[in-house]
Amino acid sequence: MNNKILIQLIIFFLPIFLFAEYNGVEIHFQIEFKNGKTVEGYRYLAHGKNTDTYKIYLEENPSVFLRNEMVYEPGNYCFYTSRLKYIYKKNLYVYKLVEPKEVKLDEIQKVKILDLETSSYTIGLTGEYTSKDQKWMNTKAFTHYSFGEDLCSHDVYIHDAGNISKKVKNEIRDLLQKINTKVQQRFEKIKDEINSDKEFQTKMKDLFEERKKLLKFYFEKYKTLKTATVTMCTC
């Protein structure tokens, strides 16, 4: 078994963890515009430092963290008006920046950094969310499942954002347990035979498709079921 596939198997079966060397900073700031208006916003800056000196540097050079790096971000510079916080395990949480808004540098009078928080860019909340999702994210997930793909691990937490019966929740827990048992059995059977990532994914694909199909029934029938997907990727 080559090193790459070994890494993938480790990612698939071990809990998500953080890599300190891949840290950056979550930035909470206030912008004062030349017209007198003020707004609060959020950005993330990879490799940023959580120090007083760096805070001053950012306040003097807002373009450093306001510059867009994603194709979906509006304009050349923007900030996010909301930030979701999702607690997925005790004392462990991730942020998700939502609702970006374009900003023009020549309209800014000054920027004040309200808070810097060290955060790894190897881990995050994936999927489409809005600020309204914070409400159900504050509730406890009643079950979750995991899978690995392309050197990434995904933990999917399922929440009841309405009033789903205990019977339905138990059905979902049971089917996930059955699939998990099948995954473990398949892994034990093939772990010494596979020679590539592609072969590993191919041999596991039918189990993932089975789980997806079984869950689809519940998500189509019970619209208040919500999922939060915590993803960790290695280089």
C-alpha positions in Angstrom: 0.0 0.0 0.0 1.6 3.3 -1.0 1.9 6.3 1.3 -0.8 8.3 -0.4 -3.5 5.7 0.1 -2.3 5.1 3.6 -2.9 8.8 4.3 -6.3 8.6 2.8 -7.3 5.7 5.0 -6.0 7.5 8.1 -8.1 10.5 7.2 -11.1 8.4 6.5 -11.2 6.6 9.9 -9.7 9.1 12.3 -11.4 12.1 13.8 -10.8 15.5 12.4 -7.9 17.4 13.9 -6.1 20.6 13.4 -2.7 21.3 11.9 -1.0 24.3 13.7 1.3 24.9 10.7 -1.7 25.8 8.5 -3.1 28.5 10.7 -4.4 31.9 9.8 -6.6 34.4 11.6 -10.3 35.1 11.7 -10.8 38.9 11.7 -13.7 40.8 13.2 -13.4 44.5 12.3 -15.2 47.8 12.0 -15.1 50.0 9.0 -15.7 53.7 9.2 -16.5 55.3 5.9 -15.8 58.8 4.8 -19.5 59.6 4.8 -19.6 58.9 8.5 -21.3 55.5 8.4 -19.8 52.5 10.2 -20.3 48.7 9.6 -18.9 45.6 11.2 -17.5 42.7 9.1 -15.5 39.5 9.0 -12.8 38.1 6.9 -10.3 35.2 7.1 -6.6 35.6 6.3 -4.4 32.6 5.8 -1.0 32.8 7.5 -2.1 35.9 9.4 -0.7 36.4 12.9 -2.6 36.9 16.1 -0.4 39.6 17.6 -0.8 43.3 18.5 1.8 44.3 16.0 0.0 42.4 13.2 -3.3 44.0 14.3 -1.8 47.5 13.8 -0.5 46.4 10.5 -3.9 45.3 9.3 -5.5 48.5 10.5 -3.0 50.5 8.5 -3.3 48.2 5.4 -7.0 47.0 5.1 -6.5 46.0 1.5 -4.4 43.0 2.8 -7.5 41.3 4.3 -10.3 42.9 2.2 -8.8 41.8 -1.1 -10.9 39.1 -2.8 -9.4 35.7 -3.5 -12.6 33.7 -4.5 -14.4 34.1 -7.8 -17.8 34.3 -6.1 -16.8 37.3 -4.0 -18.2 40.6 -5.3 -15.9 43.3 -6.8 -12.2 43.5 -6.0 -12.6 43.9 -2.3 -15.3 42.8 0.1 -16.2 41.9 3.6 -18.7 39.4 5.1 -21.6 40.8 7.0 -22.2 37.6 9.1 -20.2 34.8 10.6 -21.7 31.5 11.6 -20.1 29.5 14.5 -20.7 25.8 14.5 -19.7 23.7 17.6 -19.2 20.1 16.3 -17.5 18.6 19.4 -17.0 19.7 22.9 -14.7 22.8 22.8 -14.2 22.4 19.1 -15.9 24.8 16.6 -15.5 26.2 13.1 -16.6 29.5 11.5 -18.4 30.1 8.2 -18.4 33.5 6.7 -21.6 34.3 4.8 -23.3 37.1 2.9 -20.4 39.0 1.3 -20.7 42.7 0.4 -18.5 44.7 -1.9 -16.5 47.6 -0.5 -14.4 50.2 -2.2 -11.1 51.2 -0.6 -11.3 54.8 -1.5 -14.5 55.2 0.5 -12.9 53.9 3.7 -11.8 56.5 6.3 -10.3 53.9 8.8 -10.5 50.4 10.0 -10.5 49.1 13.6 -9.7 45.5 14.3 -12.1 44.3 17.0 -10.8 40.8 17.3 -8.2 38.4 15.9 -8.6 34.6 16.4 -6.2 32.0 15.3 -7.8 29.4 13.1 -6.6 26.6 10.8 -7.5 26.8 7.1 -7.3 23.0 6.8 -10.7 22.7 8.4 -14.0 24.4 7.8 -17.8 24.3 7.3 -18.6 23.3 3.7 -21.9 23.9 2.0 -24.4 26.7 1.4 -25.6 28.6 4.5 -27.1 31.9 5.4 -27.2 33.8 8.7 -30.6 32.3 9.5 -28.9 28.9 9.8 -27.2 29.9 13.1 -30.4 29.1 14.9 -30.5 25.4 14.2 -26.7 25.2 14.3 -27.0 26.1 18.0 -29.0 22.9 18.6 -27.3 19.6 19.2 -27.0 17.2 16.3 -28.9 13.9 16.9 -26.5 11.8 14.8 -23.7 12.1 12.3 -21.7 10.2 9.7 -18.3 10.5 8.1 -16.6 9.8 4.8 -13.3 10.4 3.1 -12.7 11.8 -0.4 -9.6 13.2 -2.2 -7.5 13.5 0.9 -10.3 15.2 2.8 -12.5 13.9 5.6 -16.1 15.0 6.0 -18.1 14.8 9.2 -21.8 15.4 8.4 -23.9 16.3 11.5 -27.7 16.0 11.2 -29.9 18.4 13.1 -33.7 18.6 13.7 -34.7 22.2 12.9 -38.4 21.5 13.5 -40.2 18.8 15.4 -39.2 15.4 14.0 -40.3 12.4 16.0 -38.0 10.2 18.0 -39.1 7.3 15.8 -37.8 9.0 12.7 -34.5 10.0 14.4 -34.0 6.4 15.5 -34.6 5.1 12.0 -31.9 7.5 10.7 -29.5 6.5 13.4 -30.1 2.8 12.7 -29.5 3.0 8.9 -26.3 5.0 9.5 -25.1 2.4 11.9 -25.8 -0.4 9.4 -23.9 1.4 6.7 -21.0 2.2 9.1 -20.8 -1.5 9.9 -20.6 -2.3 6.2 -17.9 0.3 5.7 -15.8 -1.1 8.5 -16.2 -4.7 7.2 -15.3 -3.6 3.7 -12.2 -1.7 4.9 -10.9 -4.8 6.8 -11.4 -6.9 3.7 -9.6 -4.6 1.2 -7.0 -2.7 3.2 -4.1 -5.0 2.2 -5.2 -5.2 -1.5 -5.7 -1.7 -2.8 -2.9 0.1 -4.5 -4.3 3.5 -5.4 -6.7 6.2 -4.1 -8.9 5.6 -7.2 -9.2 1.9 -6.4 -10.0 2.7 -2.8 -12.8 5.1 -3.7 -14.2 2.7 -6.3 -14.4 -0.1 -3.8 -16.2 2.2 -1.3 -18.4 4.1 -3.8 -21.4 1.7 -3.7 -21.6 2.0 0.1 -21.6 5.8 0.0 -24.2 5.7 -2.8 -26.4 3.4 -0.7 -26.2 5.7 2.3 -27.0 8.7 0.1 -30.0 7.0 -1.4 -31.4 5.9 2.0 -30.9 9.4 3.5 -32.5 11.1 0.5 -35.9 9.7 1.4 -35.8 11.3 4.8 -34.5 14.7 3.7 -37.2 14.9 1.0 -39.9 13.9 3.4 -38.8 15.9 6.4 -37.8 19.4 5.3 -36.7 20.5 8.7 -33.7 18.1 8.7 -30.5 20.1 8.3 -26.9 19.1 7.9 -23.6 20.8 8.9 -20.6 19.4 7.1 -17.2 19.9 8.8 -14.4 19.2 6.3 -10.7 18.7 6.9 -8.2 18.4 4.1 -4.4 17.7 4.0 -1.9 18.8 1.4 
